[in-house]
């Protein structure tokens, strides 16, 4: 599984869309953490890295859009 590229964030042009996507990713990150704790089995650690990276990309895109709106 490849890292999500920053170019994929170009499809988001509205802050509300970015907020919704960040919320969905944070929920999936929470679910991954919950599975890791409750299952007691080995989880795919690369999924944590991919989700965190995507969240940070979207937060950066959000900050750029905020600067452009001012």
mmCIF file of the N, C-alpha and C atoms, coordinates in Angstrom:
data_MODEL
# 
_entry.id   MODEL 
# 
loop_
_atom_site.group_PDB 
_atom_site.id 
_atom_site.type_symbol 
_atom_site.label_atom_id 
_atom_site.label_alt_id 
_atom_site.label_comp_id 
_atom_site.label_asym_id 
_atom_site.label_entity_id 
_atom_site.label_seq_id 
_atom_site.pdbx_PDB_ins_code 
_atom_site.Cartn_x 
_atom_site.Cartn_y 
_atom_site.Cartn_z 
_atom_site.occupancy 
_atom_site.B_iso_or_equiv 
_atom_site.pdbx_formal_charge 
_atom_site.auth_seq_id 
_atom_site.auth_comp_id 
_atom_site.auth_asym_id 
_atom_site.auth_atom_id 
_atom_site.pdbx_PDB_model_num 
ATOM 1   N N  . UNK A 1 1  ? 0.849   -1.173 0.000  1.00 0.00 ? 1  UNK A N  1 
ATOM 2   C CA . UNK A 1 1  ? 0.000   0.000  0.000  1.00 0.00 ? 1  UNK A CA 1 
ATOM 3   C C  . UNK A 1 1  ? 0.895   1.237  0.000  1.00 0.00 ? 1  UNK A C  1 
ATOM 4   N N  . UNK A 1 2  ? 0.687   2.107  -0.944 1.00 0.00 ? 2  UNK A N  1 
ATOM 5   C CA . UNK A 1 2  ? 1.507   3.307  -1.080 1.00 0.00 ? 2  UNK A CA 1 
ATOM 6   C C  . UNK A 1 2  ? 0.948   4.436  -0.219 1.00 0.00 ? 2  UNK A C  1 
ATOM 7   N N  . UNK A 1 3  ? 1.854   5.344  0.138  1.00 0.00 ? 3  UNK A N  1 
ATOM 8   C CA . UNK A 1 3  ? 1.422   6.518  0.885  1.00 0.00 ? 3  UNK A CA 1 
ATOM 9   C C  . UNK A 1 3  ? 0.445   7.334  0.063  1.00 0.00 ? 3  UNK A C  1 
ATOM 10  N N  . UNK A 1 4  ? -0.542  7.943  0.702  1.00 0.00 ? 4  UNK A N  1 
ATOM 11  C CA . UNK A 1 4  ? -1.432  8.836  -0.039 1.00 0.00 ? 4  UNK A CA 1 
ATOM 12  C C  . UNK A 1 4  ? -0.653  10.085 -0.463 1.00 0.00 ? 4  UNK A C  1 
ATOM 13  N N  . UNK A 1 5  ? -0.802  10.470 -1.695 1.00 0.00 ? 5  UNK A N  1 
ATOM 14  C CA . UNK A 1 5  ? -0.046  11.623 -2.186 1.00 0.00 ? 5  UNK A CA 1 
ATOM 15  C C  . UNK A 1 5  ? -0.796  12.920 -1.890 1.00 0.00 ? 5  UNK A C  1 
ATOM 16  N N  . UNK A 1 6  ? -0.012  13.985 -1.817 1.00 0.00 ? 6  UNK A N  1 
ATOM 17  C CA . UNK A 1 6  ? -0.596  15.291 -1.516 1.00 0.00 ? 6  UNK A CA 1 
ATOM 18  C C  . UNK A 1 6  ? -1.456  15.783 -2.679 1.00 0.00 ? 6  UNK A C  1 
ATOM 19  N N  . UNK A 1 7  ? -1.166  15.350 -3.885 1.00 0.00 ? 7  UNK A N  1 
ATOM 20  C CA . UNK A 1 7  ? -1.933  15.776 -5.051 1.00 0.00 ? 7  UNK A CA 1 
ATOM 21  C C  . UNK A 1 7  ? -3.398  15.368 -4.948 1.00 0.00 ? 7  UNK A C  1 
ATOM 22  N N  . UNK A 1 8  ? -3.672  14.327 -4.191 1.00 0.00 ? 8  UNK A N  1 
ATOM 23  C CA . UNK A 1 8  ? -5.056  13.883 -4.017 1.00 0.00 ? 8  UNK A CA 1 
ATOM 24  C C  . UNK A 1 8  ? -5.885  14.878 -3.206 1.00 0.00 ? 8  UNK A C  1 
ATOM 25  N N  . UNK A 1 9  ? -5.231  15.776 -2.494 1.00 0.00 ? 9  UNK A N  1 
ATOM 26  C CA . UNK A 1 9  ? -5.967  16.776 -1.719 1.00 0.00 ? 9  UNK A CA 1 
ATOM 27  C C  . UNK A 1 9  ? -6.503  17.895 -2.603 1.00 0.00 ? 9  UNK A C  1 
ATOM 28  N N  . UNK A 1 10 ? -6.104  17.933 -3.855 1.00 0.00 ? 10 UNK A N  1 
ATOM 29  C CA . UNK A 1 10 ? -6.581  18.978 -4.764 1.00 0.00 ? 10 UNK A CA 1 
ATOM 30  C C  . UNK A 1 10 ? -8.072  18.885 -5.030 1.00 0.00 ? 10 UNK A C  1 
ATOM 31  N N  . UNK A 1 11 ? -8.645  17.728 -4.802 1.00 0.00 ? 11 UNK A N  1 
ATOM 32  C CA . UNK A 1 11 ? -10.081 17.589 -5.040 1.00 0.00 ? 11 UNK A CA 1 
ATOM 33  C C  . UNK A 1 11 ? -10.913 18.289 -3.972 1.00 0.00 ? 11 UNK A C  1 
ATOM 34  N N  . UNK A 1 12 ? -10.278 18.663 -2.858 1.00 0.00 ? 12 UNK A N  1 
ATOM 35  C CA . UNK A 1 12 ? -10.974 19.393 -1.803 1.00 0.00 ? 12 UNK A CA 1 
ATOM 36  C C  . UNK A 1 12 ? -10.803 20.892 -2.027 1.00 0.00 ? 12 UNK A C  1 
ATOM 37  N N  . UNK A 1 13 ? -11.901 21.577 -2.207 1.00 0.00 ? 13 UNK A N  1 
ATOM 38  C CA . UNK A 1 13 ? -11.824 23.015 -2.423 1.00 0.00 ? 13 UNK A CA 1 
ATOM 39  C C  . UNK A 1 13 ? -12.559 23.796 -1.346 1.00 0.00 ? 13 UNK A C  1 
ATOM 40  N N  . UNK A 1 14 ? -13.221 23.083 -0.456 1.00 0.00 ? 14 UNK A N  1 
ATOM 41  C CA . UNK A 1 14 ? -14.022 23.726 0.567  1.00 0.00 ? 14 UNK A CA 1 
ATOM 42  C C  . UNK A 1 14 ? -13.553 23.251 1.942  1.00 0.00 ? 14 UNK A C  1 
ATOM 43  N N  . UNK A 1 15 ? -13.573 24.173 2.912  1.00 0.00 ? 15 UNK A N  1 
ATOM 44  C CA . UNK A 1 15 ? -13.125 23.824 4.255  1.00 0.00 ? 15 UNK A CA 1 
ATOM 45  C C  . UNK A 1 15 ? -14.029 22.790 4.919  1.00 0.00 ? 15 UNK A C  1 
ATOM 46  N N  . UNK A 1 16 ? -15.311 22.826 4.619  1.00 0.00 ? 16 UNK A N  1 
ATOM 47  C CA . UNK A 1 16 ? -16.216 21.860 5.241  1.00 0.00 ? 16 UNK A CA 1 
ATOM 48  C C  . UNK A 1 16 ? -15.952 20.443 4.735  1.00 0.00 ? 16 UNK A C  1 
ATOM 49  N N  . UNK A 1 17 ? -15.612 20.317 3.463  1.00 0.00 ? 17 UNK A N  1 
ATOM 50  C CA . UNK A 1 17 ? -15.273 19.001 2.917  1.00 0.00 ? 17 UNK A CA 1 
ATOM 51  C C  . UNK A 1 17 ? -14.023 18.450 3.604  1.00 0.00 ? 17 UNK A C  1 
ATOM 52  N N  . UNK A 1 18 ? -13.049 19.313 3.808  1.00 0.00 ? 18 UNK A N  1 
ATOM 53  C CA . UNK A 1 18 ? -11.815 18.893 4.467  1.00 0.00 ? 18 UNK A CA 1 
ATOM 54  C C  . UNK A 1 18 ? -12.099 18.494 5.907  1.00 0.00 ? 18 UNK A C  1 
ATOM 55  N N  . UNK A 1 19 ? -12.922 19.273 6.595  1.00 0.00 ? 19 UNK A N  1 
ATOM 56  C CA . UNK A 1 19 ? -13.275 18.943 7.977  1.00 0.00 ? 19 UNK A CA 1 
ATOM 57  C C  . UNK A 1 19 ? -13.981 17.596 8.073  1.00 0.00 ? 19 UNK A C  1 
ATOM 58  N N  . UNK A 1 20 ? -14.871 17.331 7.137  1.00 0.00 ? 20 UNK A N  1 
ATOM 59  C CA . UNK A 1 20 ? -15.571 16.044 7.135  1.00 0.00 ? 20 UNK A CA 1 
ATOM 60  C C  . UNK A 1 20 ? -14.600 14.889 6.915  1.00 0.00 ? 20 UNK A C  1 
ATOM 61  N N  . UNK A 1 21 ? -13.685 15.066 5.989  1.00 0.00 ? 21 UNK A N  1 
ATOM 62  C CA . UNK A 1 21 ? -12.712 14.011 5.694  1.00 0.00 ? 21 UNK A CA 1 
ATOM 63  C C  . UNK A 1 21 ? -11.774 13.787 6.881  1.00 0.00 ? 21 UNK A C  1 
ATOM 64  N N  . UNK A 1 22 ? -11.358 14.869 7.534  1.00 0.00 ? 22 UNK A N  1 
ATOM 65  C CA . UNK A 1 22 ? -10.506 14.743 8.716  1.00 0.00 ? 22 UNK A CA 1 
ATOM 66  C C  . UNK A 1 22 ? -11.257 13.997 9.814  1.00 0.00 ? 22 UNK A C  1 
ATOM 67  N N  . UNK A 1 23 ? -12.532 14.306 9.986  1.00 0.00 ? 23 UNK A N  1 
ATOM 68  C CA . UNK A 1 23 ? -13.334 13.638 11.001 1.00 0.00 ? 23 UNK A CA 1 
ATOM 69  C C  . UNK A 1 23 ? -13.431 12.140 10.722 1.00 0.00 ? 23 UNK A C  1 
ATOM 70  N N  . UNK A 1 24 ? -13.646 11.781 9.475  1.00 0.00 ? 24 UNK A N  1 
ATOM 71  C CA . UNK A 1 24 ? -13.740 10.368 9.101  1.00 0.00 ? 24 UNK A CA 1 
ATOM 72  C C  . UNK A 1 24 ? -12.408 9.659  9.358  1.00 0.00 ? 24 UNK A C  1 
ATOM 73  N N  . UNK A 1 25 ? -11.313 10.312 9.020  1.00 0.00 ? 25 UNK A N  1 
ATOM 74  C CA . UNK A 1 25 ? -9.998  9.711  9.237  1.00 0.00 ? 25 UNK A CA 1 
ATOM 75  C C  . UNK A 1 25 ? -9.674  9.573  10.723 1.00 0.00 ? 25 UNK A C  1 
ATOM 76  N N  . UNK A 1 26 ? -10.059 10.573 11.521 1.00 0.00 ? 26 UNK A N  1 
ATOM 77  C CA . UNK A 1 26 ? -9.829  10.481 12.953 1.00 0.00 ? 26 UNK A CA 1 
ATOM 78  C C  . UNK A 1 26 ? -10.654 9.358  13.566 1.00 0.00 ? 26 UNK A C  1 
ATOM 79  N N  . UNK A 1 27 ? -11.848 9.166  13.060 1.00 0.00 ? 27 UNK A N  1 
ATOM 80  C CA . UNK A 1 27 ? -12.686 8.066  13.536 1.00 0.00 ? 27 UNK A CA 1 
ATOM 81  C C  . UNK A 1 27 ? -12.055 6.722  13.174 1.00 0.00 ? 27 UNK A C  1 
ATOM 82  N N  . UNK A 1 28 ? -11.529 6.617  11.968 1.00 0.00 ? 28 UNK A N  1 
ATOM 83  C CA . UNK A 1 28 ? -10.887 5.356  11.573 1.00 0.00 ? 28 UNK A CA 1 
ATOM 84  C C  . UNK A 1 28 ? -9.609  5.117  12.381 1.00 0.00 ? 28 UNK A C  1 
ATOM 85  N N  . UNK A 1 29 ? -8.890  6.192  12.721 1.00 0.00 ? 29 UNK A N  1 
ATOM 86  C CA . UNK A 1 29 ? -7.705  6.055  13.561 1.00 0.00 ? 29 UNK A CA 1 
ATOM 87  C C  . UNK A 1 29 ? -8.100  5.571  14.956 1.00 0.00 ? 29 UNK A C  1 
ATOM 88  N N  . UNK A 1 30 ? -9.184  6.107  15.473 1.00 0.00 ? 30 UNK A N  1 
ATOM 89  C CA . UNK A 1 30 ? -9.689  5.652  16.765 1.00 0.00 ? 30 UNK A CA 1 
ATOM 90  C C  . UNK A 1 30 ? -10.072 4.179  16.709 1.00 0.00 ? 30 UNK A C  1 
ATOM 91  N N  . UNK A 1 31 ? -10.742 3.782  15.640 1.00 0.00 ? 31 UNK A N  1 
ATOM 92  C CA . UNK A 1 31 ? -11.134 2.374  15.481 1.00 0.00 ? 31 UNK A CA 1 
ATOM 93  C C  . UNK A 1 31 ? -9.909  1.462  15.401 1.00 0.00 ? 31 UNK A C  1 
ATOM 94  N N  . UNK A 1 32 ? -8.870  1.910  14.712 1.00 0.00 ? 32 UNK A N  1 
ATOM 95  C CA . UNK A 1 32 ? -7.635  1.128  14.641 1.00 0.00 ? 32 UNK A CA 1 
ATOM 96  C C  . UNK A 1 32 ? -7.015  0.961  16.021 1.00 0.00 ? 32 UNK A C  1 
ATOM 97  N N  . UNK A 1 33 ? -6.996  2.052  16.783 1.00 0.00 ? 33 UNK A N  1 
ATOM 98  C CA . UNK A 1 33 ? -6.439  1.977  18.132 1.00 0.00 ? 33 UNK A CA 1 
ATOM 99  C C  . UNK A 1 33 ? -7.271  1.055  19.017 1.00 0.00 ? 33 UNK A C  1 
ATOM 100 N N  . UNK A 1 34 ? -8.578  1.126  18.864 1.00 0.00 ? 34 UNK A N  1 
ATOM 101 C CA . UNK A 1 34 ? -9.464  0.283  19.652 1.00 0.00 ? 34 UNK A CA 1 
ATOM 102 C C  . UNK A 1 34 ? -9.262  -1.188 19.308 1.00 0.00 ? 34 UNK A C  1 
ATOM 103 N N  . UNK A 1 35 ? -9.126  -1.482 18.025 1.00 0.00 ? 35 UNK A N  1 
ATOM 104 C CA . UNK A 1 35 ? -8.865  -2.861 17.606 1.00 0.00 ? 35 UNK A CA 1 
ATOM 105 C C  . UNK A 1 35 ? -7.543  -3.363 18.159 1.00 0.00 ? 35 UNK A C  1 
ATOM 106 N N  . UNK A 1 36 ? -6.550  -2.505 18.169 1.00 0.00 ? 36 UNK A N  1 
ATOM 107 C CA . UNK A 1 36 ? -5.237  -2.890 18.665 1.00 0.00 ? 36 UNK A CA 1 
ATOM 108 C C  . UNK A 1 36 ? -5.317  -3.250 20.146 1.00 0.00 ? 36 UNK A C  1 
ATOM 109 N N  . UNK A 1 37 ? -6.088  -2.499 20.907 1.00 0.00 ? 37 UNK A N  1 
ATOM 110 C CA . UNK A 1 37 ? -6.191  -2.737 22.345 1.00 0.00 ? 37 UNK A CA 1 
ATOM 111 C C  . UNK A 1 37 ? -7.054  -3.956 22.640 1.00 0.00 ? 37 UNK A C  1 
ATOM 112 N N  . UNK A 1 38 ? -8.203  -4.053 21.995 1.00 0.00 ? 38 UNK A N  1 
ATOM 113 C CA . UNK A 1 38 ? -9.149  -5.105 22.344 1.00 0.00 ? 38 UNK A CA 1 
ATOM 114 C C  . UNK A 1 38 ? -8.816  -6.453 21.717 1.00 0.00 ? 38 UNK A C  1 
ATOM 115 N N  . UNK A 1 39 ? -8.284  -6.460 20.539 1.00 0.00 ? 39 UNK A N  1 
ATOM 116 C CA . UNK A 1 39 ? -8.033  -7.722 19.854 1.00 0.00 ? 39 UNK A CA 1 
ATOM 117 C C  . UNK A 1 39 ? -6.845  -8.453 20.458 1.00 0.00 ? 39 UNK A C  1 
ATOM 118 N N  . UNK A 1 40 ? -5.850  -7.719 20.877 1.00 0.00 ? 40 UNK A N  1 
ATOM 119 C CA . UNK A 1 40 ? -4.671  -8.341 21.437 1.00 0.00 ? 40 UNK A CA 1 
ATOM 120 C C  . UNK A 1 40 ? -3.789  -9.024 20.414 1.00 0.00 ? 40 UNK A C  1 
ATOM 121 N N  . UNK A 1 41 ? -4.191  -8.975 19.166 1.00 0.00 ? 41 UNK A N  1 
ATOM 122 C CA . UNK A 1 41 ? -3.370  -9.557 18.112 1.00 0.00 ? 41 UNK A CA 1 
ATOM 123 C C  . UNK A 1 41 ? -2.571  -8.462 17.425 1.00 0.00 ? 41 UNK A C  1 
ATOM 124 N N  . UNK A 1 42 ? -1.647  -8.869 16.614 1.00 0.00 ? 42 UNK A N  1 
ATOM 125 C CA . UNK A 1 42 ? -0.843  -7.882 15.909 1.00 0.00 ? 42 UNK A CA 1 
ATOM 126 C C  . UNK A 1 42 ? -1.707  -7.188 14.858 1.00 0.00 ? 42 UNK A C  1 
ATOM 127 N N  . UNK A 1 43 ? -1.598  -5.888 14.819 1.00 0.00 ? 43 UNK A N  1 
ATOM 128 C CA . UNK A 1 43 ? -2.334  -5.100 13.841 1.00 0.00 ? 43 UNK A CA 1 
ATOM 129 C C  . UNK A 1 43 ? -1.362  -4.597 12.789 1.00 0.00 ? 43 UNK A C  1 
ATOM 130 N N  . UNK A 1 44 ? -1.897  -4.138 11.721 1.00 0.00 ? 44 UNK A N  1 
ATOM 131 C CA . UNK A 1 44 ? -1.066  -3.613 10.627 1.00 0.00 ? 44 UNK A CA 1 
ATOM 132 C C  . UNK A 1 44 ? -0.636  -2.194 10.995 1.00 0.00 ? 44 UNK A C  1 
ATOM 133 N N  . UNK A 1 45 ? 0.575   -2.068 11.465 1.00 0.00 ? 45 UNK A N  1 
ATOM 134 C CA . UNK A 1 45 ? 1.054   -0.783 11.964 1.00 0.00 ? 45 UNK A CA 1 
ATOM 135 C C  . UNK A 1 45 ? 1.181   0.262  10.860 1.00 0.00 ? 45 UNK A C  1 
ATOM 136 N N  . UNK A 1 46 ? 1.349   -0.171 9.622  1.00 0.00 ? 46 UNK A N  1 
ATOM 137 C CA . UNK A 1 46 ? 1.472   0.793  8.532  1.00 0.00 ? 46 UNK A CA 1 
ATOM 138 C C  . UNK A 1 46 ? 0.176   1.569  8.322  1.00 0.00 ? 46 UNK A C  1 
ATOM 139 N N  . UNK A 1 47 ? -0.963  1.014  8.724  1.00 0.00 ? 47 UNK A N  1 
ATOM 140 C CA . UNK A 1 47 ? -2.236  1.723  8.577  1.00 0.00 ? 47 UNK A CA 1 
ATOM 141 C C  . UNK A 1 47 ? -2.278  2.965  9.449  1.00 0.00 ? 47 UNK A C  1 
ATOM 142 N N  . UNK A 1 48 ? -1.684  2.888  10.645 1.00 0.00 ? 48 UNK A N  1 
ATOM 143 C CA . UNK A 1 48 ? -1.613  4.058  11.514 1.00 0.00 ? 48 UNK A CA 1 
ATOM 144 C C  . UNK A 1 48 ? -0.826  5.173  10.830 1.00 0.00 ? 48 UNK A C  1 
ATOM 145 N N  . UNK A 1 49 ? 0.273   4.805  10.229 1.00 0.00 ? 49 UNK A N  1 
ATOM 146 C CA . UNK A 1 49 ? 1.134   5.787  9.569  1.00 0.00 ? 49 UNK A CA 1 
ATOM 147 C C  . UNK A 1 49 ? 0.414   6.432  8.393  1.00 0.00 ? 49 UNK A C  1 
ATOM 148 N N  . UNK A 1 50 ? -0.297  5.630  7.602  1.00 0.00 ? 50 UNK A N  1 
ATOM 149 C CA . UNK A 1 50 ? -1.002  6.161  6.442  1.00 0.00 ? 50 UNK A CA 1 
ATOM 150 C C  . UNK A 1 50 ? -2.111  7.129  6.850  1.00 0.00 ? 50 UNK A C  1 
ATOM 151 N N  . UNK A 1 51 ? -2.874  6.763  7.872  1.00 0.00 ? 51 UNK A N  1 
ATOM 152 C CA . UNK A 1 51 ? -3.988  7.621  8.305  1.00 0.00 ? 51 UNK A CA 1 
ATOM 153 C C  . UNK A 1 51 ? -3.458  8.912  8.905  1.00 0.00 ? 51 UNK A C  1 
ATOM 154 N N  . UNK A 1 52 ? -2.427  8.821  9.735  1.00 0.00 ? 52 UNK A N  1 
ATOM 155 C CA . UNK A 1 52 ? -1.867  10.033 10.341 1.00 0.00 ? 52 UNK A CA 1 
ATOM 156 C C  . UNK A 1 52 ? -1.289  10.964 9.276  1.00 0.00 ? 52 UNK A C  1 
ATOM 157 N N  . UNK A 1 53 ? -0.646  10.382 8.286  1.00 0.00 ? 53 UNK A N  1 
ATOM 158 C CA . UNK A 1 53 ? -0.067  11.188 7.205  1.00 0.00 ? 53 UNK A CA 1 
ATOM 159 C C  . UNK A 1 53 ? -1.167  11.904 6.418  1.00 0.00 ? 53 UNK A C  1 
ATOM 160 N N  . UNK A 1 54 ? -2.249  11.191 6.140  1.00 0.00 ? 54 UNK A N  1 
ATOM 161 C CA . UNK A 1 54 ? -3.359  11.782 5.395  1.00 0.00 ? 54 UNK A CA 1 
ATOM 162 C C  . UNK A 1 54 ? -4.004  12.910 6.193  1.00 0.00 ? 54 UNK A C  1 
ATOM 163 N N  . UNK A 1 55 ? -4.161  12.725 7.488  1.00 0.00 ? 55 UNK A N  1 
ATOM 164 C CA . UNK A 1 55 ? -4.729  13.780 8.335  1.00 0.00 ? 55 UNK A CA 1 
ATOM 165 C C  . UNK A 1 55 ? -3.844  15.014 8.298  1.00 0.00 ? 55 UNK A C  1 
ATOM 166 N N  . UNK A 1 56 ? -2.551  14.834 8.409  1.00 0.00 ? 56 UNK A N  1 
ATOM 167 C CA . UNK A 1 56 ? -1.650  15.983 8.393  1.00 0.00 ? 56 UNK A CA 1 
ATOM 168 C C  . UNK A 1 56 ? -1.660  16.686 7.032  1.00 0.00 ? 56 UNK A C  1 
ATOM 169 N N  . UNK A 1 57 ? -1.776  15.921 5.950  1.00 0.00 ? 57 UNK A N  1 
ATOM 170 C CA . UNK A 1 57 ? -1.873  16.538 4.625  1.00 0.00 ? 57 UNK A CA 1 
ATOM 171 C C  . UNK A 1 57 ? -3.130  17.395 4.520  1.00 0.00 ? 57 UNK A C  1 
ATOM 172 N N  . UNK A 1 58 ? -4.237  16.879 5.026  1.00 0.00 ? 58 UNK A N  1 
ATOM 173 C CA . UNK A 1 58 ? -5.490  17.628 4.956  1.00 0.00 ? 58 UNK A CA 1 
ATOM 174 C C  . UNK A 1 58 ? -5.464  18.853 5.860  1.00 0.00 ? 58 UNK A C  1 
ATOM 175 N N  . UNK A 1 59 ? -4.831  18.748 7.007  1.00 0.00 ? 59 UNK A N  1 
ATOM 176 C CA . UNK A 1 59 ? -4.730  19.914 7.881  1.00 0.00 ? 59 UNK A CA 1 
ATOM 177 C C  . UNK A 1 59 ? -3.871  21.003 7.251  1.00 0.00 ? 59 UNK A C  1 
ATOM 178 N N  . UNK A 1 60 ? -2.824  20.602 6.558  1.00 0.00 ? 60 UNK A N  1 
ATOM 179 C CA . UNK A 1 60 ? -1.986  21.575 5.859  1.00 0.00 ? 60 UNK A CA 1 
ATOM 180 C C  . UNK A 1 60 ? -2.780  22.247 4.738  1.00 0.00 ? 60 UNK A C  1 
ATOM 181 N N  . UNK A 1 61 ? -3.514  21.452 3.978  1.00 0.00 ? 61 UNK A N  1 
ATOM 182 C CA . UNK A 1 61 ? -4.343  21.998 2.899  1.00 0.00 ? 61 UNK A CA 1 
ATOM 183 C C  . UNK A 1 61 ? -5.381  22.965 3.461  1.00 0.00 ? 61 UNK A C  1 
ATOM 184 N N  . UNK A 1 62 ? -5.937  22.613 4.601  1.00 0.00 ? 62 UNK A N  1 
ATOM 185 C CA . UNK A 1 62 ? -6.925  23.474 5.252  1.00 0.00 ? 62 UNK A CA 1 
ATOM 186 C C  . UNK A 1 62 ? -6.308  24.812 5.661  1.00 0.00 ? 62 UNK A C  1 
ATOM 187 N N  . UNK A 1 63 ? -5.091  24.776 6.199  1.00 0.00 ? 63 UNK A N  1 
ATOM 188 C CA . UNK A 1 63 ? -4.434  26.020 6.591  1.00 0.00 ? 63 UNK A CA 1 
ATOM 189 C C  . UNK A 1 63 ? -4.120  26.896 5.380  1.00 0.00 ? 63 UNK A C  1 
ATOM 190 N N  . UNK A 1 64 ? -3.754  26.268 4.262  1.00 0.00 ? 64 UNK A N  1 
ATOM 191 C CA . UNK A 1 64 ? -3.512  27.045 3.042  1.00 0.00 ? 64 UNK A CA 1 
ATOM 192 C C  . UNK A 1 64 ? -4.783  27.704 2.530  1.00 0.00 ? 64 UNK A C  1 
ATOM 193 N N  . UNK A 1 65 ? -5.888  26.964 2.568  1.00 0.00 ? 65 UNK A N  1 
ATOM 194 C CA . UNK A 1 65 ? -7.156  27.543 2.113  1.00 0.00 ? 65 UNK A CA 1 
ATOM 195 C C  . UNK A 1 65 ? -7.596  28.686 3.013  1.00 0.00 ? 65 UNK A C  1 
ATOM 196 N N  . UNK A 1 66 ? -7.343  28.563 4.306  1.00 0.00 ? 66 UNK A N  1 
ATOM 197 C CA . UNK A 1 66 ? -7.699  29.652 5.225  1.00 0.00 ? 66 UNK A CA 1 
ATOM 198 C C  . UNK A 1 66 ? -6.890  30.905 4.925  1.00 0.00 ? 66 UNK A C  1 
ATOM 199 N N  . UNK A 1 67 ? -5.615  30.720 4.607  1.00 0.00 ? 67 UNK A N  1 
ATOM 200 C CA . UNK A 1 67 ? -4.764  31.875 4.295  1.00 0.00 ? 67 UNK A CA 1 
ATOM 201 C C  . UNK A 1 67 ? -5.224  32.540 3.009  1.00 0.00 ? 67 UNK A C  1 
ATOM 202 N N  . UNK A 1 68 ? -5.673  31.765 2.043  1.00 0.00 ? 68 UNK A N  1 
ATOM 203 C CA . UNK A 1 68 ? -6.122  32.328 0.785  1.00 0.00 ? 68 UNK A CA 1 
ATOM 204 C C  . UNK A 1 68 ? -7.438  33.078 0.923  1.00 0.00 ? 68 UNK A C  1 
ATOM 205 N N  . UNK A 1 69 ? -8.252  32.676 1.874  1.00 0.00 ? 69 UNK A N  1 
ATOM 206 C CA . UNK A 1 69 ? -9.548  33.325 2.063  1.00 0.00 ? 69 UNK A CA 1 
ATOM 207 C C  . UNK A 1 69 ? -9.410  34.680 2.744  1.00 0.00 ? 69 UNK A C  1 
ATOM 208 N N  . UNK A 1 70 ? -8.315  34.913 3.443  1.00 0.00 ? 70 UNK A N  1 
ATOM 209 C CA . UNK A 1 70 ? -8.143  36.190 4.154  1.00 0.00 ? 70 UNK A CA 1 
ATOM 210 C C  . UNK A 1 70 ? -7.827  37.304 3.213  1.00 0.00 ? 70 UNK A C  1 
# 
